[in-house]
């Protein structure tokens, strides 16, 4: 179990357990979970020795979601950073630059790199 938490990554975010997990597989339990995961929304589920083990996420916990290809951060729920839109055109450079900088800052906050404003 310690291996799953030292460098945490999840295979995917699912609301129901997969049919045939491999030993050591880790999943983020999505909202509306069912089956063995019912009532365990937002927890991490680890399949070990033929049974599910669960981990409650802590504020500031960050894991890599392999299916999404990005880190997710737990801060009152799981959050993923959104891609910042590149500036377009050039007629209103100041406005576009401010918008781009604000989007970059929000992306860094969502990724847990900088604190919330």
N, CA, C and O atoms as a DFTB+ gen file, in Angstrom:
468 C
 N C O
     1  1       0.826      -1.191       0.000
     2  2       0.000       0.000       0.000
     3  2       0.870       1.254       0.000
     4  3       0.510       2.265      -0.604
     5  1       2.006       1.186       0.673
     6  2       2.884       2.356       0.735
     7  2       3.359       2.751      -0.663
     8  3       3.520       3.937      -0.953
     9  1       3.584       1.761      -1.530
    10  2       4.009       2.055      -2.903
    11  2       2.985       2.919      -3.629
    12  3       3.347       3.778      -4.432
    13  1       1.717       2.689      -3.345
    14  2       0.642       3.428      -4.013
    15  2       0.558       4.870      -3.561
    16  3      -0.021       5.702      -4.259
    17  1       1.125       5.184      -2.406
    18  2       0.989       6.528      -1.851
    19  2       2.265       7.360      -1.903
    20  3       2.203       8.583      -1.774
    21  1       3.424       6.725      -2.091
    22  2       4.668       7.490      -2.147
    23  2       4.737       8.385      -3.377
    24  3       5.110       9.553      -3.272
    25  1       4.387       7.858      -4.522
    26  2       4.326       8.627      -5.763
    27  2       2.960       8.351      -6.361
    28  3       2.842       7.614      -7.340
    29  1       1.918       8.946      -5.769
    30  2       0.556       8.540      -6.136
    31  2       0.162       8.875      -7.569
    32  3       0.364       9.985      -8.061
    33  1      -0.403       7.871      -8.207
    34  2      -1.035       8.068      -9.507
    35  2      -2.241       7.147      -9.550
    36  3      -2.240       6.074      -8.947
    37  1      -3.260       7.573     -10.263
    38  2      -4.461       6.760     -10.401
    39  2      -4.599       6.346     -11.859
    40  3      -4.215       7.082     -12.767
    41  1      -5.154       5.158     -12.067
    42  2      -5.385       4.685     -13.433
    43  2      -6.450       5.524     -14.110
    44  3      -6.352       5.837     -15.296
    45  1      -7.489       5.891     -13.329
    46  2      -8.612       6.663     -13.865
    47  2      -9.499       7.102     -12.713
    48  3      -9.308       6.681     -11.572
    49  1     -10.464       7.946     -13.018
    50  2     -11.508       8.335     -12.071
    51  2     -12.773       7.600     -12.495
    52  3     -13.288       7.821     -13.591
    53  1     -13.270       6.727     -11.628
    54  2     -14.426       5.891     -11.951
    55  2     -15.466       5.964     -10.848
    56  3     -15.132       6.234      -9.694
    57  1     -16.727       5.726     -11.194
    58  2     -17.807       5.687     -10.205
    59  2     -18.145       4.260      -9.792
    60  3     -18.886       4.058      -8.829
    61  1     -17.619       3.272     -10.499
    62  2     -17.862       1.869     -10.161
    63  2     -16.550       1.103     -10.292
    64  3     -15.738       1.413     -11.163
    65  1     -16.337       0.114      -9.444
    66  2     -15.095      -0.659      -9.527
    67  2     -14.955      -1.355     -10.885
    68  3     -15.946      -1.818     -11.448
    69  1     -13.733      -1.429     -11.409
    70  2     -13.536      -2.153     -12.664
    71  2     -13.757      -3.648     -12.448
    72  3     -13.629      -4.146     -11.330
    73  1     -14.086      -4.353     -13.515
    74  2     -14.404      -5.778     -13.414
    75  2     -13.199      -6.631     -13.029
    76  3     -13.346      -7.600     -12.284
    77  1     -12.019      -6.289     -13.521
    78  2     -10.855      -7.145     -13.297
    79  2      -9.605      -6.309     -13.000
    80  3      -8.709      -6.227     -13.841
    81  1      -9.531      -5.687     -11.814
    82  2      -8.357      -4.865     -11.511
    83  2      -7.119      -5.728     -11.268
    84  3      -7.220      -6.874     -10.830
    85  1      -5.965      -5.163     -11.557
    86  2      -4.694      -5.829     -11.274
    87  2      -4.223      -5.423      -9.884
    88  3      -4.540      -4.332      -9.410
    89  1      -3.476      -6.292      -9.242
    90  2      -2.960      -5.997      -7.911
    91  2      -2.145      -4.706      -7.955
    92  3      -1.253      -4.563      -8.791
    93  1      -2.446      -3.772      -7.065
    94  2      -1.749      -2.495      -7.008
    95  2      -2.416      -1.378      -7.791
    96  3      -1.976      -0.232      -7.713
    97  1      -3.476      -1.685      -8.550
    98  2      -4.193      -0.636      -9.282
    99  2      -4.826       0.355      -8.311
   100  3      -5.360      -0.034      -7.273
   101  1      -4.759       1.646      -8.661
   102  2      -5.330       2.710      -7.832
   103  2      -6.302       3.514      -8.692
   104  3      -6.008       3.836      -9.843
   105  1      -7.464       3.833      -8.118
   106  2      -8.484       4.612      -8.815
   107  2      -8.990       5.718      -7.907
   108  3      -9.057       5.547      -6.689
   109  1      -9.350       6.866      -8.504
   110  2     -10.053       7.903      -7.757
   111  2     -11.526       7.592      -7.898
   112  3     -12.023       7.395      -9.008
   113  1     -12.229       7.546      -6.773
   114  2     -13.651       7.232      -6.797
   115  2     -14.427       8.506      -7.114
   116  3     -14.402       9.471      -6.350
   117  1     -15.113       8.494      -8.248
   118  2     -15.889       9.650      -8.704
   119  2     -17.208       9.742      -7.941
   120  3     -17.628       8.782      -7.294
   121  1     -17.855      10.899      -8.021
   122  2     -19.123      11.088      -7.311
   123  2     -20.193      10.160      -7.872
   124  3     -20.179       9.808      -9.051
   125  1     -21.113       9.776      -7.005
   126  2     -22.178       8.854      -7.389
   127  2     -21.707       7.418      -7.451
   128  3     -22.255       6.615      -8.207
   129  1     -20.695       7.083      -6.661
   130  2     -20.104       5.745      -6.696
   131  2     -21.117       4.660      -6.351
   132  3     -22.065       4.878      -5.597
   133  1     -20.884       3.479      -6.933
   134  2     -21.791       2.355      -6.699
   135  2     -20.998       1.095      -6.353
   136  3     -19.768       1.077      -6.410
   137  1     -21.731       0.054      -5.997
   138  2     -21.095      -1.223      -5.670
   139  2     -20.242      -1.106      -4.419
   140  3     -20.624      -0.435      -3.459
   141  1     -19.088      -1.758      -4.430
   142  2     -18.185      -1.725      -3.277
   143  2     -17.737      -0.304      -2.939
   144  3     -17.306      -0.040      -1.816
   145  1     -17.837       0.611      -3.904
   146  2     -17.377       1.979      -3.700
   147  2     -18.478       2.918      -3.224
   148  3     -18.220       4.104      -3.019
   149  1     -19.672       2.430      -3.048
   150  2     -20.802       3.271      -2.636
   151  2     -20.477       4.019      -1.345
   152  3     -19.994       3.425      -0.382
   153  1     -20.746       5.329      -1.332
   154  2     -20.494       6.155      -0.153
   155  2     -19.045       6.551       0.035
   156  3     -18.697       7.105       1.078
   157  1     -18.190       6.288      -0.935
   158  2     -16.758       6.591      -0.805
   159  2     -16.286       7.606      -1.857
   160  3     -15.132       7.573      -2.284
   161  1     -17.184       8.501      -2.269
   162  2     -16.834       9.518      -3.266
   163  2     -15.552      10.250      -2.868
   164  3     -15.347      10.562      -1.695
   165  1     -14.702      10.520      -3.842
   166  2     -13.442      11.261      -3.715
   167  2     -12.308      10.486      -3.056
   168  3     -11.181      10.979      -3.029
   169  1     -12.560       9.300      -2.526
   170  2     -11.488       8.520      -1.922
   171  2     -10.652       7.844      -3.009
   172  3     -11.067       7.756      -4.165
   173  1      -9.472       7.373      -2.619
   174  2      -8.650       6.568      -3.512
   175  2      -8.903       5.108      -3.166
   176  3      -8.898       4.735      -1.993
   177  1      -9.122       4.287      -4.178
   178  2      -9.352       2.855      -3.992
   179  2      -8.141       2.105      -4.537
   180  3      -7.750       2.292      -5.689
   181  1      -7.554       1.257      -3.701
   182  2      -6.363       0.497      -4.078
   183  2      -6.715      -0.990      -4.019
   184  3      -7.182      -1.472      -2.986
   185  1      -6.498      -1.715      -5.103
   186  2      -6.778      -3.151      -5.153
   187  2      -5.521      -3.898      -4.715
   188  3      -4.505      -3.879      -5.410
   189  1      -5.597      -4.556      -3.555
   190  2      -4.458      -5.296      -3.013
   191  2      -4.912      -6.652      -2.501
   192  3      -5.883      -6.748      -1.750
   193  1      -4.216      -7.686      -2.903
   194  2      -4.454      -9.047      -2.403
   195  2      -5.928      -9.439      -2.477
   196  3      -6.458     -10.059      -1.555
   197  1      -6.587      -9.075      -3.580
   198  2      -7.965      -9.490      -3.802
   199  2      -9.023      -8.693      -3.071
   200  3     -10.170      -9.131      -2.984
   201  1      -8.664      -7.517      -2.537
   202  2      -9.649      -6.693      -1.819
   203  2      -9.335      -5.211      -2.025
   204  3      -8.200      -4.836      -2.323
   205  1     -10.367      -4.378      -1.860
   206  2     -10.200      -2.931      -1.977
   207  2      -9.745      -2.350      -0.649
   208  3     -10.276      -2.696       0.407
   209  1      -8.756      -1.463      -0.710
   210  2      -8.315      -0.665       0.432
   211  2      -8.611       0.780       0.044
   212  3      -8.520       1.145      -1.128
   213  1      -8.966       1.597       1.030
   214  2      -9.390       2.970       0.732
   215  2      -8.521       3.971       1.475
   216  3      -8.082       3.728       2.599
   217  1      -8.284       5.099       0.824
   218  2      -7.500       6.180       1.414
   219  2      -8.319       7.460       1.305
   220  3      -8.772       7.827       0.221
   221  1      -8.505       8.137       2.442
   222  2      -9.161       9.443       2.439
   223  2      -8.143      10.483       1.986
   224  3      -7.055      10.560       2.559
   225  1      -8.466      11.284       0.975
   226  2      -7.513      12.299       0.534
   227  2      -7.377      13.402       1.575
   228  3      -8.324      13.715       2.297
   229  1      -6.195      13.976       1.638
   230  2      -5.922      15.087       2.552
   231  2      -5.838      16.373       1.741
   232  3      -5.488      16.360       0.561
   233  1      -6.163      17.476       2.393
   234  2      -6.080      18.792       1.756
   235  2      -4.660      18.990       1.214
   236  3      -3.685      18.857       1.954
   237  1      -4.552      19.303      -0.059
   238  2      -3.252      19.515      -0.689
   239  2      -2.667      18.276      -1.350
   240  3      -1.611      18.356      -1.977
   241  1      -3.334      17.128      -1.222
   242  2      -2.840      15.902      -1.854
   243  2      -2.925      16.043      -3.369
   244  3      -3.930      16.508      -3.907
   245  1      -1.862      15.635      -4.044
   246  2      -1.830      15.723      -5.500
   247  2      -1.470      14.356      -6.063
   248  3      -0.506      13.729      -5.623
   249  1      -2.245      13.902      -7.031
   250  2      -1.982      12.622      -7.686
   251  2      -2.023      12.820      -9.198
   252  3      -2.648      13.751      -9.706
   253  1      -1.350      11.934      -9.892
   254  2      -1.351      11.987     -11.354
   255  2      -2.443      11.064     -11.873
   256  3      -2.465       9.879     -11.543
   257  1      -3.345      11.600     -12.681
   258  2      -4.417      10.821     -13.302
   259  2      -3.914      10.396     -14.680
   260  3      -3.843      11.210     -15.600
   261  1      -3.567       9.114     -14.816
   262  2      -2.969       8.629     -16.067
   263  2      -3.947       8.689     -17.237
   264  3      -3.536       8.939     -18.370
   265  1      -5.236       8.462     -16.976
   266  2      -6.216       8.515     -18.062
   267  2      -6.348       9.942     -18.606
   268  3      -6.411      10.143     -19.819
   269  1      -6.389      10.934     -17.703
   270  2      -6.527      12.335     -18.112
   271  2      -5.193      12.935     -18.561
   272  3      -5.172      13.936     -19.277
   273  1      -4.074      12.321     -18.139
   274  2      -2.760      12.832     -18.505
   275  2      -2.384      14.107     -17.780
   276  3      -1.671      14.945     -18.331
   277  1      -2.861      14.269     -16.532
   278  2      -2.533      15.469     -15.768
   279  2      -2.677      15.214     -14.268
   280  3      -3.293      14.241     -13.834
   281  1      -2.087      16.124     -13.495
   282  2      -2.217      16.049     -12.048
   283  2      -3.582      16.569     -11.620
   284  3      -4.152      17.455     -12.256
   285  1      -4.096      16.003     -10.533
   286  2      -5.311      16.514      -9.900
   287  2      -4.962      16.811      -8.450
   288  3      -4.146      16.117      -7.843
   289  1      -5.578      17.834      -7.907
   290  2      -5.284      18.319      -6.562
   291  2      -6.539      18.230      -5.711
   292  3      -7.632      18.579      -6.158
   293  1      -6.372      17.751      -4.462
   294  2      -7.520      17.691      -3.557
   295  2      -7.521      18.936      -2.677
   296  3      -6.608      19.162      -1.882
   297  1      -8.571      19.737      -2.843
   298  2      -8.776      20.931      -2.026
   299  2     -10.286      21.113      -1.960
   300  3     -10.881      21.757      -2.824
   301  1     -10.905      20.540      -0.923
   302  2     -12.373      20.527      -0.822
   303  2     -12.971      19.868      -2.063
   304  3     -13.943      20.374      -2.624
   305  1     -12.412      18.767      -2.485
   306  2     -12.795      18.048      -3.698
   307  2     -11.613      18.028      -4.652
   308  3     -10.667      18.799      -4.492
   309  1     -11.664      17.154      -5.635
   310  2     -10.577      17.040      -6.607
   311  2     -10.715      18.105      -7.687
   312  3     -11.813      18.364      -8.179
   313  1      -9.588      18.723      -8.052
   314  2      -9.565      19.767      -9.072
   315  2      -8.458      19.473     -10.080
   316  3      -7.367      19.038      -9.714
   317  1      -8.754      19.715     -11.332
   318  2      -7.765      19.583     -12.401
   319  2      -7.570      20.950     -13.039
   320  3      -8.513      21.730     -13.172
   321  1      -6.345      21.223     -13.424
   322  2      -6.055      22.496     -14.085
   323  2      -6.641      22.492     -15.487
   324  3      -6.652      21.466     -16.167
   325  1      -7.124      23.642     -15.904
   326  2      -7.618      23.774     -17.277
   327  2      -6.532      24.430     -18.121
   328  3      -5.683      25.155     -17.601
   329  1      -6.563      24.178     -19.395
   330  2      -5.564      24.762     -20.293
   331  2      -5.836      26.251     -20.480
   332  3      -6.981      26.666     -20.661
   333  1      -4.776      27.044     -20.433
   334  2      -4.913      28.485     -20.658
   335  2      -4.990      28.748     -22.162
   336  3      -4.240      28.163     -22.944
   337  1      -5.894      29.623     -22.553
   338  2      -6.047      29.968     -23.972
   339  2      -4.936      30.929     -24.383
   340  3      -4.662      31.891     -23.665
   341  1      -4.291      30.688     -25.527
   342  2      -3.247      31.612     -25.975
   343  2      -3.864      32.917     -26.473
   344  3      -4.998      32.917     -26.951
   345  1      -3.125      34.041     -26.368
   346  2      -3.638      35.309     -26.886
   347  2      -3.890      35.209     -28.391
   348  3      -3.171      34.504     -29.099
   349  1      -4.892      35.903     -28.866
   350  2      -5.255      35.895     -30.284
   351  2      -5.144      37.309     -30.851
   352  3      -5.232      38.290     -30.112
   353  1      -4.953      37.406     -32.137
   354  2      -4.959      38.706     -32.810
   355  2      -3.787      39.576     -32.418
   356  3      -2.651      39.104     -32.359
   357  1      -4.049      40.836     -32.152
   358  2      -2.990      41.751     -31.792
   359  2      -3.476      43.176     -31.697
   360  3      -2.688      44.066     -31.375
   361  1      -4.758      43.432     -31.968
   362  2      -5.290      44.783     -31.926
   363  2      -5.431      45.320     -30.516
   364  3      -5.352      46.529     -30.301
   365  1      -5.632      44.458     -29.580
   366  2      -5.813      44.886     -28.187
   367  2      -4.859      44.075     -27.309
   368  3      -5.281      43.300     -26.450
   369  1      -3.584      44.272     -27.545
   370  2      -2.553      43.474     -26.894
   371  2      -2.644      43.549     -25.376
   372  3      -2.529      42.521     -24.710
   373  1      -2.848      44.729     -24.812
   374  2      -2.876      44.870     -23.360
   375  2      -3.991      44.030     -22.742
   376  3      -3.761      43.335     -21.752
   377  1      -5.186      44.085     -23.307
   378  2      -6.318      43.318     -22.782
   379  2      -6.051      41.827     -22.919
   380  3      -6.307      41.063     -21.988
   381  1      -5.535      41.404     -24.075
   382  2      -5.247      39.992     -24.293
   383  2      -4.140      39.506     -23.365
   384  3      -4.216      38.394     -22.843
   385  1      -3.119      40.322     -23.156
   386  2      -2.030      39.934     -22.261
   387  2      -2.541      39.761     -20.838
   388  3      -2.184      38.793     -20.167
   389  1      -3.369      40.684     -20.372
   390  2      -3.927      40.569     -19.020
   391  2      -4.794      39.319     -18.887
   392  3      -4.732      38.626     -17.872
   393  1      -5.598      39.030     -19.903
   394  2      -6.446      37.838     -19.880
   395  2      -5.594      36.575     -19.861
   396  3      -5.876      35.648     -19.101
   397  1      -4.559      36.531     -20.685
   398  2      -3.681      35.365     -20.738
   399  2      -2.966      35.160     -19.405
   400  3      -2.853      34.032     -18.926
   401  1      -2.485      36.246     -18.807
   402  2      -1.799      36.146     -17.516
   403  2      -2.762      35.672     -16.436
   404  3      -2.390      34.847     -15.601
   405  1      -3.984      36.175     -16.435
   406  2      -4.986      35.739     -15.455
   407  2      -5.294      34.254     -15.619
   408  3      -5.449      33.545     -14.625
   409  1      -5.385      33.770     -16.863
   410  2      -5.647      32.352     -17.102
   411  2      -4.474      31.483     -16.666
   412  3      -4.674      30.396     -16.125
   413  1      -3.258      31.952     -16.897
   414  2      -2.075      31.210     -16.445
   415  2      -2.073      31.125     -14.924
   416  3      -1.817      30.060     -14.362
   417  1      -2.357      32.239     -14.255
   418  2      -2.394      32.244     -12.791
   419  2      -3.461      31.285     -12.269
   420  3      -3.216      30.563     -11.303
   421  1      -4.635      31.265     -12.889
   422  2      -5.708      30.359     -12.461
   423  2      -5.319      28.903     -12.690
   424  3      -5.631      28.042     -11.867
   425  1      -4.648      28.624     -13.786
   426  2      -4.181      27.264     -14.058
   427  2      -3.169      26.827     -13.006
   428  3      -3.222      25.692     -12.533
   429  1      -2.254      27.708     -12.637
   430  2      -1.270      27.387     -11.603
   431  2      -1.935      27.182     -10.246
   432  3      -1.510      26.319      -9.479
   433  1      -2.974      27.962      -9.937
   434  2      -3.721      27.778      -8.684
   435  2      -4.432      26.428      -8.680
   436  3      -4.393      25.705      -7.684
   437  1      -5.082      26.089      -9.792
   438  2      -5.816      24.822      -9.881
   439  2      -4.881      23.624      -9.748
   440  3      -5.276      22.583      -9.223
   441  1      -3.647      23.766     -10.219
   442  2      -2.672      22.683     -10.127
   443  2      -2.010      22.626      -8.757
   444  3      -1.243      21.705      -8.475
   445  1      -2.303      23.611      -7.902
   446  2      -1.722      23.620      -6.567
   447  2      -0.310      24.163      -6.524
   448  3       0.386      24.004      -5.522
   449  1       0.122      24.804      -7.601
   450  2       1.473      25.356      -7.653
   451  2       1.539      26.689      -6.928
   452  3       2.528      26.983      -6.256
   453  1       0.498      27.494      -7.057
   454  2       0.404      28.749      -6.309
   455  2      -0.869      28.706      -5.468
   456  3      -1.833      28.041      -5.849
   457  1      -0.892      29.405      -4.328
   458  2      -2.071      29.354      -3.459
   459  2      -3.258      30.101      -4.058
   460  3      -3.086      30.963      -4.920
   461  1      -4.470      29.764      -3.593
   462  2      -5.662      30.483      -4.065
   463  2      -5.549      31.971      -3.776
   464  3      -4.919      32.377      -2.800
   465  1      -6.162      32.779      -4.629
   466  2      -6.122      34.241      -4.458
   467  2      -6.939      34.663      -3.262
   468  3      -7.023      35.854      -2.962
